[in-house]
Amino acid sequence: MATENDLPIANRIDQGPSSAQHRGVIYPEKLQQDILGSLGDVMDLLAILDEAVAALKAPLGEDDRSQGWTGDLGREVQEEISISRSVLRRHGSGLVRYLRPCLDEWMEGEGIRPGRLQHLVSGVQRRCVDAHSTV
């Protein structure tokens, strides 16, 4: 009578996750979780980009102006974020690694002080940078 070790690998009884990992078996559930996790991360990033674009399109408040924001600067930053958002929507999460936002440097160069919009835009930059490592 043949033992399990005499059978070809394809015919052996699966001994659980550890033996499957040694043979390089990919479980569909794990692959689906990884894909959905990546999609979830990109969807979260897109939601943050949407929020930032909407906030930057809205009229500036007195506080925003006192922190150094101007209508032109808001439009320029909003356009930059919109480009990243469009790239992700049109071409998928694989391109997140090519997003290189320099929004912090830009705001610093413009003399923007901490506040609502500065925190929002800094959060966008941080999430884009974080997304590089997840894709």
MOCORJO-V361545 format. One line per field, one symbol per residue. ss: DSSP state (H for helix, E for strand, L for the rest). psi: psi as a letter, one per 30 degrees, with the letter a starting at -180 (. if undefined). A space follows every 10 residues. Layout:
ss=???
psi=???
//
This chain:
ss=LLLHHHLLHH HLLLLLHHHH HHHLLLLHHH HHHHHHHHHH HHHHHHHHHH HHHHHHHLLL LHHHHHLLLL HHHHHHHHHH HHHHHHHHHH HLHHHHHHLL LLHHHHHHHL LLLLLHHHHH HHHHHHHHHH HHHHL
psi=kkleffllef fkkkgaeeee effgkkkeee eeeeeeeeee eeeeeeeeee eeeeefflkk leeeefgfkl eeeeeeeeee eeeeeeeeee flffffffki kheeeeeeff gklkaeeeee eeeeeeeeee feff.
//
